[in-house]
């Protein structure tokens, strides 16, 4: 009778060992399949590969040579040329950042060592018939995935809304007629007309300028606007010294000009930078690195303790092997912190909401840990962090020194002389100075949502 019970116990232990081995194999296979599935889904949802190409040295060419190379004239392209070049060059827009589709984004929420352990634990508890524990573990895993999925979706929508704000129009010459087209419809050889306040829609070789000044800080970091010319420059000139060129994404602050499109889309300087940035390898945050290391050590520790418990009870205390195996599995399941992923996710989500109230958009939850730890931001050009508003404080004439009130571009304030308010009509010289400031001016003011905005040079806006 005892031999029969011993034999049955040994059979039960072998069965449980087989089940455990199957679970380990399934976990390994599941990890591999998950990674391959994510790769396939990324490829399915991804963008075609792009290559970085170098632009020609347009800044060294004469205007006549540029027109000849691009087969165009100051009257612009014909309708037939536009259709043919659209097929050859494609639209003038930067590729959308490579984002994960909804399905990939959802599966990525499970790509974590601790989540793998939790799913294995739920499988073991299900085999043991502990359905309540199984339901709780699966609910925690699913809740963690849903929170991360929803938060990343909100961030993607916010970034997409911002990108839609960056779609300007362009004034062009086509078939000898001036017209307005979408910037993405520009093609190499198009003639673009620029004026104060415009955003340069593509890389241009300027052939006509009239007091044209362009703010190129997005490319060079220099806060001062650059005055443009039409003469070619030397081959070795850096971007900031290529004064005969106007680059996509820069802002016209003063004057007028006309240029021929020499590069669009990813071929522009800003497109080349965008391509290089997209190839930068992403690094994980300190919190995720610590959690991954903690998960690995915790898994090894739990499995080690379970094995020691099973061996001690079976070999030292002479307990039945089947009972000790169940005890070891129960100990391993109980030691896994099922709530840790959910607590971490909820904590990060609360941090993201607090940052959102401060107008900080965070794309992925773990980023709030590092961004929220920032106490000092260092910049080599403090001017880029100012309000970029100018205010006229004094007007000096041959006779008097007038003081002006008001702040920013809000057209409200007073003109005073010796602490007494005066009207421009009372001083002919003051009236002439104010009239000159208004007439010799390309800027314009606009009131939007109780805020005054300037279009053009900040100094002319202040005048």
VEXPA-48773 format. One record per atom (N, C-alpha, C): x, y, z. Coordinates in steps of 0.2 Angstrom, whole numbers, plus 2048, in hexadecimal, padded with zeros to 3 digits. Atoms other than C-alpha are relative to their C-alpha. Last residue first. Example, Ala and Ser with C-alpha at 12.3 -4.5 7.8 and 13.67 -1.06 7.14 Angstrom:
BEGIN
7FC7FA7FF8447FB8247FC8058038047FA80083E7EA827804806800
//
This chain:
BEGIN
8017F98028259F97587F98017FD8007FC7FA8249E97637FF8077FD8078017FD81F9DF7538008058068057FC80482E9E774A7F97FF8037FF7F97FF8399E17587FB8047FC8027FE7FA8329CF7588018088017FA7FF7FC8349CD7457FD8038077FA7FC8038259C673D8058018057FE8048058139C07438068057FC7FD7FD8068109C67548027FC7FB7FB8038048049BF7608038047FB7FD7FC8067F99C876D8067FC7FD7F88008007F09BC7798028037FA7FE7FB7FB7DD9BD77E8088018018018027F97DA9AD7758038058058038078007E29B37658007FE8078028017FA7E69C67617FD7F98008068048007F19C87527FE7FE8078028037F97FF9D474F7F97FD7FF8077FF7FF8089D773E7FE7FD8078038047FB81A9DA73A7F98018008038068048219E17297FC7FB8058018067FC8259F27307FC7FB7FC7FA80480182BA037298007F9804800801808819A0A7298067FC7FE806804802816A0773C8017FF7F88008077FD827A0D7437FB7FB7FD7FB803803827A1C7378017F9802802802807816A2173D8057FC7FC80580580081CA2074F7FE7FE7F97FD8067FE82BA2B74C7FC7FA8007FC802806821A387428047F9802805803805814A387518047FE7F98028067FE822A3B75D7FC7FC7FB7FB805801829A497537FF7F98027FF802807818A517518067FB7FF7F87FF802816A517648007FE7F97FD7FA7FC804A5476B8078017FE8027FA8047FCA4875E8038078037FB7FF806806A3A7667FF8067FC8038028067FCA3D7768058017FA8007FB806805A407877FC7FC7FA802803806804A387987FF8057FB8077FE80180EA407A67FE7FD7F98058037FB81DA397AF7F98027FE7FF7FD7F9829A457A67FA7FD8057FB7FB800822A3F7958018048077FF7FB7FB817A307948068047FF7FA7FD801810A257878008068058007F9800803A1978D8068037FE7FB7FC7FC7FEA0778C8008077FF8037FC7FB7F49FA7828068038047FF7F88027FA9F27727FC8048058077FD7FE7FD9E177B8008077FE8037FE80680E9DB7727F88038018008058058189D97827FD8047FA7FB8068008159E57907FE7FC7FA80280680480D9F77918057FA8018028057FB814A087957FE7FA7FC80680480281FA1378A7FE7FB8058008067FD82BA2178F7F97FD7FE8068037FE82FA307848007F98037FF8087FF840A387837F97FE8038028037FA83EA4A77C8027F98008027FB7FB844A5776F7FF7FC8077FB7FB7FF84EA4E7627FE8048068007FB806843A3F7648058058017FC7F9800846A3076F7FF8047FA7FF7FD807839A227718038078017FF7F980083AA177818008027F88007FD7F9834A067878008087FF7FC7F98008309FD7777FF8048068047FA7FE82B9EB77C8048067FF7FD7F97FF8329DB7757FB8058018047FA80182C9C97778048068017FF7FD8068359B97757FB8067FE8077FF80382D9B27858018027F88037FA7FE83F9AC78A7F98007FC8058017FB84599A7897FC80680280580480384E99C7787FB7FE8058057FC8048579AB77E7FA7FB7FE8067FF7FC85F9A078C7FB8047FC8037FA80386B99977F7FA8018047FA7FB80287798C7867FD8067FD8007FE8078699837908058057FE7FA7FC80286997A7A07FF8017F97FF8018088589737A78068057FE7FC7FB8048599707BA8007FF7F98017FA7FC84D9667C58038067FD7FC7FA80284A9577BA7FF8068057FB7FF7FC8439487C48058067FE8027FD7F98329497BC8068018058027F980183A9477AB7FE8038067FA7FC8028439377B07FE8078007FB8007FB83492F7B88068048008017FB7FB8289367AC8047FF8067FD7F980183092D79E7FF8058067FA8007FC82A91C7A58048067FF8018007F981892079F8078008038008077FD81C92378C8008018088028068058189327827FF7FA8037FC8057FF81894078F7FE7FA7FC80280680381195178B8057FA8017FA80580281595E7987FD7FA7FD8007FF80780796C7998077FC7FE7FB7FB80180996D7AC8028017F98037FA7FE7F89647AE8058068008057FD8058009577A37FD8068027FC7FC80580E9557AF7FC8037FB7FE7FA7FD8029507BD8048047FB8067FB7FF7F99447B28028078038017FD80780A93C7AD7FA8058007FB7FB80280E93A7BF7FF8037FA8017FA7FC7FE9327C38058057FF8067FC8048019267B47FE8068047FE7FC8058129227BC7FA8037FC7FC7FA7FE80A91D7CC8038047FB8057FB7FD7FD9127C48048078028037FD80680A9097B97FB8068037FB7FC8048159067C87FD8037FB7FF7FA7FC8069007D38058047FC8067FB8008008F57C58028068048017FD8068118ED7C27FB8058007FA7FB8028148EA7D47FF8037FA8027F98008038E37D88058047FE8047FE8058078D17D47FE8077FF8047F97FE8168D17DF7FB8017FA8007FC80681B8BE7DC7FC8068027FA7FB80081F8B67ED8008057FA8027FB7FB80D8AE7EE8068058008067FC80380F8A57DD7FF8068057FD7FC80682189E7E27FA8057FE7FB7FB7FE81A8987F38038057FB8047FB7FD80B8907EB8058058038037FC8058178877DF7FC8058037FB7FC8038228817ED7FD8057FB7FE7FB7FB81387B7F88058057FC8067FB7FF80C8727E98028058048007FC80681D86A7E67FB8058007FA7FB80081F8657F88008047FA8027FA7FB80E85D7F88058058008067FD8048128527E87FE8068057FE7FB80582384E7F07FB8047FC80180380681C8478008028057FA8077FF80282584E80F7FF7FD7F98038068038358458147F88027FF8068017FB83B85481F7FC7FA7FD7FF7FF7F884C8558187FA7FE8047FA8047FE84B84E8068018008078008078028398538018067FC8038058047FD83786380C8007F97FD8008007F984886A8097FA7FB8037FB8057FE8488667F68007FF80880280780383786E7F38057FB8028058027FC83C87E7FE7FE7F87FE7FD8027FA84D87F7F57FA7FE8057FC80680184487F7E48037FD80780580580283788C7E98047F98008048017FA8448977F17FC7FA7FF7FB8037FB84F8967E17FD7FE8067FE8078028408997D68057FD8048068047FF83B8A87E08017F97FE8008017F884D8AF7E17FA7FC8017FB8057FE84F8AD7CE7FF7FE80780280680383F8B67CA8057FA8028058027FD8438C47D67FE7F97FE7FE8037F98548C67CF7FA7FD8047FC80580184D8C87BD8027FD80780480580283F8D37C38047FA7FF8048037FA84A8DE7CD7FC7FA7FE7FB8047FC8568E07BD7FC7FD8077FE8068048478E57B28057FB8048058058008408F07BF8027FA7FD8008037FA8518F97C17FA7FB8017FB8057FF8528FB7AF8017FD8078018078048419017AD8067FC8018058047FD84490E7BB7FE7FA7FD7FD8047FA8549147B47FB7FC8037FF7FB7FA84B9187A38037FC8068058007FB84E90E7938018048067FD8037FA8589147857FB7FF8058037FE7FA8529177738037FD8068038067FC85E9157657FD8038067FC8007F986092575A7FC7FA8047FC80680085A9217488047FF80780480680084B92D7498047F98018038017F985793B74E7FC7FA8007FB8027FB86193873E7FD7FF8077FF8078018519387338067FE8058058057FE84B94873B8027F97FF7FF8007F985C9517397FB7FB8037FA8047FF85C94C72680080080880180780184A9537258067FB8028048027FA84F96372D7FE7F98007FB8007FA85D9657207FC7FE8067FE7F97FD8519617128047FF8067FA7FD8038529507098028078037FA8027FC8459487158078037FD8018057FC83795370E8067FE8048068017FD83C95F7008007FA8058018067FC84C9666F97FA8008047FB8048028519736EC8007F98048008067FC84197E6EC8067FB7FD80280680384598E6E38017FA8047FB80580084599E6ED7FD7FA7FC80280580483C9AF6EE8057FB7FF7FB80480483E9BC6FB7FC7FB7FC8038048058369C97078057FC7FB7FF80080783A9D27167FD7FB7FC8007F980283B9CE7298017FF7F88017FB7FB8399BF7358008077FC7FE7F98038389B17297FE8058058057FB8008389A17338028067FD7FE7F97FD8429917317FA8057FF8027FF7F983998072F8038068038068027FD84197C71E7FF8008078018077FE85198571A7F97FF8038058007FB8549957107FE7F98028058057FF8649967077FB80180580580180686E9A47007FB7FB8008057FB8008759A87117FC8007FA80380180787E9977137FA8057FF7FD7FB80588899D7227FD7FF7F98017F97FD87D9957308038057FB8077FE80187C9857267FF8078028058047FC88F9837257F98037FF8047FC7FB89998B7177FB7FB8047FF8027F98A697F7107FC8038058028077FF8A09806FE8007FE8077FA8058018A29936FD7FD7F98027FA8007FB89399E6FB8047FA7FF7FE8067FD8879A26ED8058018057FA80380287F9B36EB8027FA80380180480686D9B66EE8067FD7FD7FD7FD80686E9BD7007FE7FB7FA7FF8048068649BA7108038047FA8027FD8068659C37218037FC7F97FB8008058669B772F7FE8047FA80380280785B9B973E8068017FC8017FB8058649B974F7FE7FE7F98067FD7FF8619AB75C7FF8067FB7FE7F980086E99F7557F98048018007FE7F986A98D7598018078017F97FE7FE86F9887478008028087FB80480386097D74180780280380280780085198374B8067FB7FD7FD8027FA85A99474E7FE7F88007FE80780185899873C8027FC8067FE8037F984E9A873D8027F97FF8048077FE84D9AF72B8037FE8077FC8037FA8519C17257FC7FA8038028077FD84C9C77148047FE8058007FF7F984F9DA7107FE7F98048007F97FE84A9D76FF7FF8018078017FE7F984F9C76F87FF8078008027F980084F9BE6E67FE8028087FD7FD8068589AE6E17FD8078008037FA8018579A46F28038047F97FA7FC80285B9926F17FD8077FE8017FB80684D98A6FB8078037FF7F97FD80184C97B7078008047FA7FB80480383997970A80780380080380780082A9817138057FB7FD7FD80380683399071A7FE7F97FF7FB8067FF8279967278037FE7FA8008078038209A77238047FB8038048047FC81F9B672F7FF7F97FD7FF8007F98279C37237FA7FC8038017F97FD8269BE7118007FF8078007FF7F982B9AF7067FF8078027FF7F97FE8279AA6F47FF8018088047FF7FA82A9986EF8028088027FE7FA7FE82F9936DD7FC8028068067FC7FE82D9806DB8038078028027FC80683C9776D37FB8058017FA7FC80383D96A6E07FF8037FA7FB80580482B9666E58068047FE7FB7FD80381E96E6F18057FB7FD80080180880E9656F48068047FD7FE8078028129627077FF7FF7F87F980180081297570A8027F97FD7FE8047FA8009767058077FF7FF8018088007FD9826F68027FE8077FF8037FA7FA9956F47FF7F98008068037FD7FB99D6E38037FD8077FF8017F98059A96D87FA7FD8048067FE7FB8039A66C68027FF8078007F98008129A46B97FA8048048027FE80680E9926B67FF80880080080680581198F6C87FC8037FA8027FE80681799C6D58007FA7FB7FC8038058169976E77FE8047F98027FC80580F99D6F88057FF7FA7FA7FD80481198F7047FD8047FA8017FF8078059887118068047FD8017F980380A9827227FE8007F980280180780797172A7FF8067FD7FA7FE80480F97173B7FF7FF7F98007F98007FF9717468068037FB8047FD8057FC95F7408008088007FD80080780C95A7497FB8037FB7FB7FB80180596075A8038007F98037FA8017F59567588058067FF8037FF8077FF9477547FD8067FF7FB7FE80580994A7647FE8007F97FE7F97FE7F994B76F8068027FB8057FC8037F293B7668028078017FF80080780293176A7FB8057FD7FA7FC80280293777C8018007F98017F87FF7F093277E8068047FE8057FD8057F39217777FF8078007FC7FF80680291E7827FC8027FA7FC7FA7FF7F79217918048017FA8047FA8007E991578B8058068008027FF8077F69077877FC8068007FA7FE8047FF9097987FE8017F97FE7FA7FE7EF9087A28058037FB8057FB8027E88FA7988028078027FF7FF8077F88EF79A7FB8067FD7FA7FD8017F88F17AD8018027F88017F97FE7E68ED7AE8068047FF8047FC8057E88DE7A48008078027FC7FF8067F78D87AF7FC8037FB7FB7FB7FF7ED8DC7BF8048017FA8037F97FF7DE8D37B98058058018017FE8077E88C47B47FD8077FF7FA7FF8047EF8C27C57FF8037F97FD7FA7FD7DE8C57CE8078017FC8037FA8037D68B87C28038068037FF7FF8077E38AB7C57FD8067FE7FA7FD8017E28AE7D88028017F98007F97FD7D08AB7D88068037FF8037FB8067D189C7CC8008078038017FA7FC7DD8927D87FD8067FB8077FF7FE7DA8817CF7FF8078048018037FA7ED87C7CF7F88018027FF8078007EE87E7BC7FE7FD8078068038047E688F7BD8017F98008068007FB7F38947CB7FA7FD7FD7FF8057FB80188E7BF7FA8008058018068037FA8987B08017FA8068078018017F88A87BB7FF7F97FD8038017FA80A8A67C17F97FF7FF7FF8067FF8108A57AF7FD7FE8078048058048078B47AB8017F98018078007FE80E8BD7BA7FC7FC7FC8008047FA8208B87B67F97FF8027FF80780281E8BE7A47FF7FC8068078028038178CF7AB8007F87FE8048017FB8278D07B67F97FE7FE7FE8077FD8328CD7A77FB7FF8067FD7FE7FA8298DB79D8017F98047F98028018228DB78C8048028067FE8067FD8108DB7918077FE7FF8017FF7F980D8ED78D8017FA8047FA7FE7FC8158EB77D7FF8018077FC8057FE8068E17778068028038038047FB7FB8F07788047FA8028007FD7F98068FB76F7FD7FC8067F98017FE8088EE7618018048077FF8077FE7F58ED75F8077FF8038038027F97F39007608017F98028088018018009037537FD7FE8068038078008129087587F88007FF8048027FA8199187527FD7F98008018077FF82791C7467FC7FF8067FC8047FC82692F7447FE7F98018038017F981C9347358057FC8058038077FF8289377267FD8018077FC8047FC82C94A7237FC7F98028018017F98229527168047FB8037FB7FD7FB8249597057FE8008078027FA7FC81A94C6FB8068038048058017FA8229406EF7FF8078037FE7FE7F98329436E57FC7FF8057F88017FF83093A6D48028028077FE80780081D9396D48077FE8018038027FA81B94B6DA8017F88007FC7FF7FA8279506CD7FD7FD8067FA80480181D94A6BE8048008068028077FF80D9526C58067FB7FF8028017FA8159636C87FE7F88017FA8017FC81E9636B87FE7FE8077FD80780280E9606AF8067FF8048048057FD80696F6B88027F97FF80680180381497A6B47FC7FA80380180680382297F6C07F98007FC8038067FC8269906C57FF7FA7FB8078008018279A16BC7FD7FA8038037FB7FA8399A46C37F88007FF7FF7F980183E9956B87FD8048058067FC7FE8409826BA8028077FE8047FF80684B9746B47FA8048028078027FE8529706C57FB8017FB8008067FD8649706BF7F97FD8027FF80580586197F6B48007F98038068018048599896C18017FB7FB8058047FC8679856CD7FA7FF7FC7FF80780087498A6C07FB7FC80480180280686C99B6BD8017F87FF80880180186B99E6CF7FF7FD7F98037F980287E99B6D17F87FF7FF8027FF80788398B6DB7FD8077FF7FB7FE80488C98A6EB7FF8027F97FE7FA7FD87D98A6F78068037FC8047FB80387597C6ED8038078027FD7FA7FE8839706F27FC8067FD7FB7FD8058789616EF8038068038037FB80586F9596FE8068027FC7FD7FA7FF8769497077FD8057FA7FD7FE80786A93A7088038078017FE7FA8008659317188048027FA7F87FF80085C9227158018078007FE7FA80384A91D71A8088008007FA7FE7FE84290C71D8028077FC7FA80280583090B71A8068038027FF7FC80682590F7298057FD7FC7FB7FB80181E9037368008047FA8027F97FF80E8FB73A8058057FF8077FF8038118EA7327FE8078017FF7FF8088248EB7367F98017FD7FD7F980181F8EF7488028017F98057FA8008138E17488038067FF8048018068208D47427FB8068007FC7FE80682C8DA74F7FC8007FA7FF7F980081F8D975C8048027FB8077FD80181A8C775780180880080080080782D8C27577F98037FE7FB7FB80382F8C97697FF8007F88027F97FF81F8C076E8048057FD8067FE8058238B07667FE8078017FE7FF8078348B076F7FB8027FB7FB7FA80082D8B47808028017F98047FA80081F8A777D8048078008037FF80682B89A7797FC8067FF7FA7FE80483589D7897FD8017F97FE7FA7FF82589D7938068037FB8057FB80281E88E78B80280780180080080782E88578E7FB8047FD7F97FC80282E88A7A08018007F98017F87FE81B8857A28078047FE8047FD80681F8747997FF8078017FC7FF80682D8717A67FC8027FA7FC7FA7FF8218757B48058017FA8047FA8018148697AD8048068018017FF80782185B7AB7FC8067FF7F97FE80382785E7BD7FF8017F88007F97FE81485D7C38078037FD8057FC80481284D7BA8018078017FE8008078228467C17FC8047FB7FA7FB80181D84B7D28028017F98037F97FF80C8437D08068057FF8047FF8068148327CA7FE8088007FB7FE8058208337D97FD8017F97FD7F97FF8118357E48068027FB8057FB8028088267DC80380780180080080781781B7DE7FC8057FD7F97FD8028198207F08008017F98017F87FF80681D7F38078037FE8057FE80580880B7EB7FF8088007FC8008068188077F57FB8037FA7FC7FA7FF80E80C8058048017F98047FA800800800800804806800
//
